[in-house]
Amino acid sequence: MEAHLLEWINLIVRWVHVIVGIAWIGASFYFVWLENNLDRTVKNPELAGELWAIHGGGIYHLQKYNLAPATMPKHLHWFKWEAYSTWLTGVLLLALVYYINANSYLVAPGSSLSATATIALGFGVLVIGWIAYDLLCKSPLRHQPALLGIVLILFLTAAAWGLSQFMSGRAAYIHVGAIIGTMMVGNVFFVIMPAQRSLVAAVEAGETPDPSKPKNALLRSRHNNYLTLPVVFIMISNHFPSTYGHEWNWLILLGVSLVSVGVRHYFNIRHKAQQFIWILPGAMLAMFVMAYVTAPKPLPIVADQHTNEAPAKISDDQALAIVTQHCVDCHAAQPKSPAFASAPGGVMLENVLQIRLHSEAVYQQSVATQVMPLGNMTQMTTLERQQLGTWLLQKK
Ligand code: HEC
C-alpha cells in the first residue's frame, strides 16, 4: 500500500514538474527567439525593435522598448512562477525518488559514505553550485563570456566526476541536472526579478532606469537558454543506462552537453550567419562517436570456478538461479521488496521465458552496464554477471 501511494505521489509531482518545466522553458525559448529576430530598423526612437508574427490564426505585433515606456501599462505580465514551481517540484521529486530509497537509488554500490551523508552531499552541492556560479558571473570573467562558459563547463564536469564517486551513475547525473536547474532558477530569483523590479520602480518614480541591471538580466537569461538543453538530456537520461551506467559516465555527460550547447548556439545565431552550420553535422558525428565508445565490450570467456576452464555452456537452471537470487525480489508480479507495489518498469523475471523475453534489456542493465540490481543491493558478483551474459548470448 505504501509503495502504491508513493507511486501515485511520484506520478503527480512528476507530471506537474514536466508541465511547469515546459511552461518555463517554452517561454524562455520564445523570448530568446524574439530577441534574436527583432527588426531593429524600426523608426520609433523609444523602441529597440519589433516583430510581426502569425500564430494560431491571428497576427501579432510585438515591440521591445529600449529600456521602458514613459509610463507603465496597467497590466504587465511577469514570468516567474513557472521557474519557481519547476524547481520546487524538482526538489520534491529528488527526495521522492532518490532520498526515500537512498540505498537503492542514490548511494553508489560500495561507497564509503552513508545514505544520510550522501543526501547531505546531494543537497549541499545545489547550494555550493549556485554560490560558485554567481561568483563566477560577478568576477572579471564576466567580460569574457566564452571563457566564462568554458570555466562553467569544467566546474560542472568536475561536479559530475566527484558525485559519481559517491552516487550511482543515475543519481550523479540527476544531481548535475539539479545543480544546473538551481543555477537557472537562482538567475530568475536573485538577478532577473530584482533587475525587472528596479526597472519598473524607476519608471514609476519618473526616474531614468539604470541600464546595467537589465543588461545583466539579459546575460543571465541567455545563460539559462544554453543550460536548458543539457538539463533536458539529464532529465531523460535515466532511460539510457549506456550513458549514466558507463565507467566514463561523467565524460559522456560532458560530450552530450557540448553537443547540445553547440546546437543551441547555432540556432541562436542562425539569423546572423550560417557560418556555424558545420555544428549540425559535427553534433551528429559526435553522437555517433559516443554511441561507438559506449558500445558493450565483448564478454571475456567465463572460466569454470573449479576446473579453471571455460564451461561449454551455462544451463537454463544456472541462469534462472542467478536471476532469482539477484533480481526477483523486485522483478516479480508481486515483489517481495516493500519498495515496489508492482514489477519495476513492468519487467518480470520469474522464469526462463520471461528472462528471454527481456534478454536485450537484461543484458544491457546487468551485464553491459551493471546498473542492475539497483544499487547492487543483492551484491551480484562479476562472475555471475559474466555467466548470465554468456547464457544470454548463447543460442537457445
Ligand atoms: C532493488 C530492486 C531491484 C533489483 C534487485 C533489480 N532491479 Fe531491475 N529495476 C528496478 C527498478 C526500480 C527499475 C526501474 C528503473 C527506472 O526507474 O527506470 C528496474 C528496471 C529494470 C529493467 C528495465 C529497464 C527499462 O528499460 O525500463 C530491467 C531490464 C531490469 N531492471 C533488469 C534487472 C535485472 C536483470 C536484475 C537482476 C540482475 C534487476 N533488474 C534487479 C529495481 C530492481
Residues whose N, C-alpha, C, O or C-beta is under 5 A from the ligand:
A	BS01	HEC	S104 N238 H326 C327 C330 P344 G345 V347 A361 V362 Q365 S366 M372 P373 L374 M377
